[in-house]
Amino acid sequence: MVFKLVGAASKTWRRLKGTNQLPKVISGVKFADGIEVIPTAEVRAA
């Protein structure tokens, strides 16, 4: 019965997009709207 349930559920599974980004996510890289956010050092004159 479990095999039948898994077989039926697998028909609606989708492949994840961006699996090449997983190592970056695990390492703590920030993303905004799917784009990697590169931190910039803002230096302002007083």
HTML snippet that shows the backbone in 3Dmol.js (N, CA, C, O; Angstrom):
<script src="https://3Dmol.org/build/3Dmol-min.js"></script>
<div id="view" style="width:600px;height:400px;position:relative"></div>
<script>
const pdb = `
ATOM      1  N   MET A   1       0.830  -1.189   0.000  1.00  0.00           N
ATOM      2  CA  MET A   1       0.000   0.000   0.000  1.00  0.00           C
ATOM      3  C   MET A   1       0.881   1.262   0.000  1.00  0.00           C
ATOM      4  O   MET A   1       0.584   2.223  -0.710  1.00  0.00           O
ATOM      5  N   VAL A   2       1.936   1.259   0.777  1.00  0.00           N
ATOM      6  CA  VAL A   2       2.823   2.418   0.822  1.00  0.00           C
ATOM      7  C   VAL A   2       3.451   2.637  -0.544  1.00  0.00           C
ATOM      8  O   VAL A   2       3.581   3.778  -0.988  1.00  0.00           O
ATOM      9  N   PHE A   3       3.843   1.565  -1.215  1.00  0.00           N
ATOM     10  CA  PHE A   3       4.440   1.682  -2.546  1.00  0.00           C
ATOM     11  C   PHE A   3       3.468   2.353  -3.511  1.00  0.00           C
ATOM     12  O   PHE A   3       3.880   3.189  -4.316  1.00  0.00           O
ATOM     13  N   LYS A   4       2.200   2.004  -3.444  1.00  0.00           N
ATOM     14  CA  LYS A   4       1.183   2.611  -4.316  1.00  0.00           C
ATOM     15  C   LYS A   4       1.022   4.098  -4.004  1.00  0.00           C
ATOM     16  O   LYS A   4       0.885   4.911  -4.918  1.00  0.00           O
ATOM     17  N   LEU A   5       1.037   4.460  -2.709  1.00  0.00           N
ATOM     18  CA  LEU A   5       0.882   5.862  -2.322  1.00  0.00           C
ATOM     19  C   LEU A   5       2.069   6.699  -2.807  1.00  0.00           C
ATOM     20  O   LEU A   5       1.890   7.804  -3.320  1.00  0.00           O
ATOM     21  N   VAL A   6       3.276   6.165  -2.642  1.00  0.00           N
ATOM     22  CA  VAL A   6       4.461   6.892  -3.097  1.00  0.00           C
ATOM     23  C   VAL A   6       4.454   7.016  -4.621  1.00  0.00           C
ATOM     24  O   VAL A   6       4.830   8.055  -5.161  1.00  0.00           O
ATOM     25  N   GLY A   7       4.032   5.971  -5.303  1.00  0.00           N
ATOM     26  CA  GLY A   7       3.952   6.016  -6.766  1.00  0.00           C
ATOM     27  C   GLY A   7       2.968   7.070  -7.244  1.00  0.00           C
ATOM     28  O   GLY A   7       3.237   7.780  -8.213  1.00  0.00           O
ATOM     29  N   ALA A   8       1.829   7.176  -6.570  1.00  0.00           N
ATOM     30  CA  ALA A   8       0.828   8.170  -6.944  1.00  0.00           C
ATOM     31  C   ALA A   8       1.328   9.581  -6.642  1.00  0.00           C
ATOM     32  O   ALA A   8       1.092  10.502  -7.424  1.00  0.00           O
ATOM     33  N   ALA A   9       2.018   9.757  -5.515  1.00  0.00           N
ATOM     34  CA  ALA A   9       2.520  11.085  -5.145  1.00  0.00           C
ATOM     35  C   ALA A   9       3.653  11.523  -6.072  1.00  0.00           C
ATOM     36  O   ALA A   9       3.787  12.713  -6.357  1.00  0.00           O
ATOM     37  N   SER A  10       4.461  10.588  -6.541  1.00  0.00           N
ATOM     38  CA  SER A  10       5.613  10.946  -7.372  1.00  0.00           C
ATOM     39  C   SER A  10       5.202  11.483  -8.738  1.00  0.00           C
ATOM     40  O   SER A  10       6.022  12.093  -9.423  1.00  0.00           O
ATOM     41  N   LYS A  11       3.993  11.279  -9.139  1.00  0.00           N
ATOM     42  CA  LYS A  11       3.527  11.798 -10.427  1.00  0.00           C
ATOM     43  C   LYS A  11       3.412  13.322 -10.409  1.00  0.00           C
ATOM     44  O   LYS A  11       3.433  13.952 -11.466  1.00  0.00           O
ATOM     45  N   THR A  12       3.291  13.922  -9.226  1.00  0.00           N
ATOM     46  CA  THR A  12       3.121  15.371  -9.123  1.00  0.00           C
ATOM     47  C   THR A  12       4.369  16.071  -8.591  1.00  0.00           C
ATOM     48  O   THR A  12       4.355  17.285  -8.386  1.00  0.00           O
ATOM     49  N   TRP A  13       5.446  15.319  -8.365  1.00  0.00           N
ATOM     50  CA  TRP A  13       6.678  15.939  -7.874  1.00  0.00           C
ATOM     51  C   TRP A  13       7.317  16.785  -8.947  1.00  0.00           C
ATOM     52  O   TRP A  13       7.235  16.462 -10.132  1.00  0.00           O
ATOM     53  N   ARG A  14       7.959  17.876  -8.537  1.00  0.00           N
ATOM     54  CA  ARG A  14       8.661  18.761  -9.464  1.00  0.00           C
ATOM     55  C   ARG A  14      10.147  18.750  -9.145  1.00  0.00           C
ATOM     56  O   ARG A  14      10.544  18.538  -7.999  1.00  0.00           O
ATOM     57  N   ARG A  15      10.958  18.976 -10.154  1.00  0.00           N
ATOM     58  CA  ARG A  15      12.401  19.104  -9.937  1.00  0.00           C
ATOM     59  C   ARG A  15      12.674  20.511  -9.408  1.00  0.00           C
ATOM     60  O   ARG A  15      12.128  21.495  -9.908  1.00  0.00           O
ATOM     61  N   LEU A  16      13.523  20.587  -8.395  1.00  0.00           N
ATOM     62  CA  LEU A  16      13.874  21.891  -7.837  1.00  0.00           C
ATOM     63  C   LEU A  16      14.770  22.649  -8.796  1.00  0.00           C
ATOM     64  O   LEU A  16      15.692  22.081  -9.382  1.00  0.00           O
ATOM     65  N   LYS A  17      14.496  23.928  -8.951  1.00  0.00           N
ATOM     66  CA  LYS A  17      15.345  24.782  -9.768  1.00  0.00           C
ATOM     67  C   LYS A  17      16.425  25.372  -8.875  1.00  0.00           C
ATOM     68  O   LYS A  17      16.188  25.653  -7.700  1.00  0.00           O
ATOM     69  N   GLY A  18      17.593  25.556  -9.432  1.00  0.00           N
ATOM     70  CA  GLY A  18      18.666  26.180  -8.680  1.00  0.00           C
ATOM     71  C   GLY A  18      19.390  25.242  -7.735  1.00  0.00           C
ATOM     72  O   GLY A  18      19.923  25.685  -6.718  1.00  0.00           O
ATOM     73  N   THR A  19      19.420  23.959  -8.048  1.00  0.00           N
ATOM     74  CA  THR A  19      20.109  23.027  -7.157  1.00  0.00           C
ATOM     75  C   THR A  19      21.606  23.313  -7.115  1.00  0.00           C
ATOM     76  O   THR A  19      22.284  22.903  -6.172  1.00  0.00           O
ATOM     77  N   ASN A  20      22.131  24.008  -8.118  1.00  0.00           N
ATOM     78  CA  ASN A  20      23.546  24.375  -8.092  1.00  0.00           C
ATOM     79  C   ASN A  20      23.819  25.469  -7.061  1.00  0.00           C
ATOM     80  O   ASN A  20      24.982  25.746  -6.766  1.00  0.00           O
ATOM     81  N   GLN A  21      22.782  26.094  -6.509  1.00  0.00           N
ATOM     82  CA  GLN A  21      22.939  27.150  -5.507  1.00  0.00           C
ATOM     83  C   GLN A  21      22.956  26.592  -4.082  1.00  0.00           C
ATOM     84  O   GLN A  21      23.257  27.328  -3.143  1.00  0.00           O
ATOM     85  N   LEU A  22      22.636  25.299  -3.901  1.00  0.00           N
ATOM     86  CA  LEU A  22      22.556  24.733  -2.557  1.00  0.00           C
ATOM     87  C   LEU A  22      23.841  24.885  -1.747  1.00  0.00           C
ATOM     88  O   LEU A  22      23.762  25.239  -0.570  1.00  0.00           O
ATOM     89  N   PRO A  23      25.013  24.637  -2.315  1.00  0.00           N
ATOM     90  CA  PRO A  23      26.219  24.843  -1.504  1.00  0.00           C
ATOM     91  C   PRO A  23      26.367  26.280  -1.002  1.00  0.00           C
ATOM     92  O   PRO A  23      26.863  26.502   0.103  1.00  0.00           O
ATOM     93  N   LYS A  24      25.941  27.251  -1.803  1.00  0.00           N
ATOM     94  CA  LYS A  24      26.017  28.652  -1.380  1.00  0.00           C
ATOM     95  C   LYS A  24      25.046  28.916  -0.233  1.00  0.00           C
ATOM     96  O   LYS A  24      25.387  29.615   0.721  1.00  0.00           O
ATOM     97  N   VAL A  25      23.848  28.365  -0.321  1.00  0.00           N
ATOM     98  CA  VAL A  25      22.847  28.555   0.732  1.00  0.00           C
ATOM     99  C   VAL A  25      23.341  27.939   2.039  1.00  0.00           C
ATOM    100  O   VAL A  25      23.190  28.531   3.108  1.00  0.00           O
ATOM    101  N   ILE A  26      23.930  26.753   1.947  1.00  0.00           N
ATOM    102  CA  ILE A  26      24.435  26.081   3.141  1.00  0.00           C
ATOM    103  C   ILE A  26      25.573  26.880   3.772  1.00  0.00           C
ATOM    104  O   ILE A  26      25.687  26.933   4.997  1.00  0.00           O
ATOM    105  N   SER A  27      26.411  27.500   2.947  1.00  0.00           N
ATOM    106  CA  SER A  27      27.536  28.268   3.481  1.00  0.00           C
ATOM    107  C   SER A  27      27.112  29.627   4.030  1.00  0.00           C
ATOM    108  O   SER A  27      27.915  30.299   4.678  1.00  0.00           O
ATOM    109  N   GLY A  28      25.862  30.052   3.786  1.00  0.00           N
ATOM    110  CA  GLY A  28      25.352  31.284   4.394  1.00  0.00           C
ATOM    111  C   GLY A  28      25.292  32.483   3.478  1.00  0.00           C
ATOM    112  O   GLY A  28      25.140  33.606   3.959  1.00  0.00           O
ATOM    113  N   VAL A  29      25.405  32.290   2.179  1.00  0.00           N
ATOM    114  CA  VAL A  29      25.324  33.406   1.241  1.00  0.00           C
ATOM    115  C   VAL A  29      23.886  33.928   1.225  1.00  0.00           C
ATOM    116  O   VAL A  29      22.942  33.138   1.221  1.00  0.00           O
ATOM    117  N   LYS A  30      23.718  35.231   1.216  1.00  0.00           N
ATOM    118  CA  LYS A  30      22.391  35.857   1.214  1.00  0.00           C
ATOM    119  C   LYS A  30      21.877  35.997  -0.215  1.00  0.00           C
ATOM    120  O   LYS A  30      22.640  36.301  -1.132  1.00  0.00           O
ATOM    121  N   PHE A  31      20.573  35.772  -0.395  1.00  0.00           N
ATOM    122  CA  PHE A  31      19.923  35.928  -1.686  1.00  0.00           C
ATOM    123  C   PHE A  31      18.720  36.845  -1.525  1.00  0.00           C
ATOM    124  O   PHE A  31      18.031  36.806  -0.505  1.00  0.00           O
ATOM    125  N   ALA A  32      18.469  37.677  -2.542  1.00  0.00           N
ATOM    126  CA  ALA A  32      17.294  38.543  -2.566  1.00  0.00           C
ATOM    127  C   ALA A  32      16.607  38.334  -3.906  1.00  0.00           C
ATOM    128  O   ALA A  32      17.181  38.623  -4.956  1.00  0.00           O
ATOM    129  N   ASP A  33      15.396  37.840  -3.869  1.00  0.00           N
ATOM    130  CA  ASP A  33      14.613  37.557  -5.077  1.00  0.00           C
ATOM    131  C   ASP A  33      15.354  36.619  -6.026  1.00  0.00           C
ATOM    132  O   ASP A  33      15.278  36.773  -7.245  1.00  0.00           O
ATOM    133  N   GLY A  34      16.067  35.651  -5.465  1.00  0.00           N
ATOM    134  CA  GLY A  34      16.768  34.662  -6.271  1.00  0.00           C
ATOM    135  C   GLY A  34      18.103  35.104  -6.814  1.00  0.00           C
ATOM    136  O   GLY A  34      18.738  34.367  -7.568  1.00  0.00           O
ATOM    137  N   ILE A  35      18.546  36.301  -6.445  1.00  0.00           N
ATOM    138  CA  ILE A  35      19.828  36.826  -6.914  1.00  0.00           C
ATOM    139  C   ILE A  35      20.760  36.956  -5.713  1.00  0.00           C
ATOM    140  O   ILE A  35      20.372  37.449  -4.653  1.00  0.00           O
ATOM    141  N   GLU A  36      21.989  36.508  -5.902  1.00  0.00           N
ATOM    142  CA  GLU A  36      22.968  36.560  -4.821  1.00  0.00           C
ATOM    143  C   GLU A  36      23.277  38.007  -4.464  1.00  0.00           C
ATOM    144  O   GLU A  36      23.565  38.825  -5.337  1.00  0.00           O
ATOM    145  N   VAL A  37      23.213  38.313  -3.169  1.00  0.00           N
ATOM    146  CA  VAL A  37      23.518  39.661  -2.683  1.00  0.00           C
ATOM    147  C   VAL A  37      24.985  39.702  -2.302  1.00  0.00           C
ATOM    148  O   VAL A  37      25.428  38.957  -1.428  1.00  0.00           O
ATOM    149  N   ILE A  38      25.737  40.573  -2.958  1.00  0.00           N
ATOM    150  CA  ILE A  38      27.158  40.725  -2.686  1.00  0.00           C
ATOM    151  C   ILE A  38      27.324  41.905  -1.740  1.00  0.00           C
ATOM    152  O   ILE A  38      27.001  43.040  -2.090  1.00  0.00           O
ATOM    153  N   PRO A  39      27.832  41.630  -0.531  1.00  0.00           N
ATOM    154  CA  PRO A  39      27.995  42.739   0.417  1.00  0.00           C
ATOM    155  C   PRO A  39      29.070  43.712  -0.048  1.00  0.00           C
ATOM    156  O   PRO A  39      30.151  43.310  -0.478  1.00  0.00           O
ATOM    157  N   THR A  40      28.750  44.998   0.046  1.00  0.00           N
ATOM    158  CA  THR A  40      29.698  46.032  -0.342  1.00  0.00           C
ATOM    159  C   THR A  40      30.029  46.864   0.881  1.00  0.00           C
ATOM    160  O   THR A  40      29.157  47.147   1.703  1.00  0.00           O
ATOM    161  N   ALA A  41      31.256  47.246   0.997  1.00  0.00           N
ATOM    162  CA  ALA A  41      31.680  48.099   2.109  1.00  0.00           C
ATOM    163  C   ALA A  41      31.423  49.554   1.710  1.00  0.00           C
ATOM    164  O   ALA A  41      32.082  50.099   0.825  1.00  0.00           O
ATOM    165  N   GLU A  42      30.459  50.160   2.378  1.00  0.00           N
ATOM    166  CA  GLU A  42      30.131  51.545   2.077  1.00  0.00           C
ATOM    167  C   GLU A  42      31.001  52.450   2.940  1.00  0.00           C
ATOM    168  O   GLU A  42      30.973  52.388   4.169  1.00  0.00           O
ATOM    169  N   VAL A  43      31.765  53.284   2.267  1.00  0.00           N
ATOM    170  CA  VAL A  43      32.622  54.233   2.984  1.00  0.00           C
ATOM    171  C   VAL A  43      32.107  55.619   2.640  1.00  0.00           C
ATOM    172  O   VAL A  43      32.031  56.008   1.474  1.00  0.00           O
ATOM    173  N   ARG A  44      31.750  56.360   3.702  1.00  0.00           N
ATOM    174  CA  ARG A  44      31.214  57.706   3.506  1.00  0.00           C
ATOM    175  C   ARG A  44      32.120  58.713   4.181  1.00  0.00           C
ATOM    176  O   ARG A  44      32.644  58.465   5.266  1.00  0.00           O
ATOM    177  N   ALA A  45      32.298  59.828   3.546  1.00  0.00           N
ATOM    178  CA  ALA A  45      33.107  60.910   4.136  1.00  0.00           C
ATOM    179  C   ALA A  45      32.276  61.633   5.183  1.00  0.00           C
ATOM    180  O   ALA A  45      31.061  61.775   5.040  1.00  0.00           O
ATOM    181  N   ALA A  46      32.938  62.085   6.229  1.00  0.00           N
ATOM    182  CA  ALA A  46      32.239  62.770   7.311  1.00  0.00           C
ATOM    183  C   ALA A  46      31.967  64.201   6.989  1.00  0.00           C
ATOM    184  O   ALA A  46      31.383  64.917   7.803  1.00  0.00           O
TER     185      ALA A  46
END
`;
const viewer = $3Dmol.createViewer("view");
viewer.addModel(pdb, "pdb");
viewer.setStyle({}, {cartoon: {color: "spectrum"}});
viewer.zoomTo();
viewer.render();
</script>
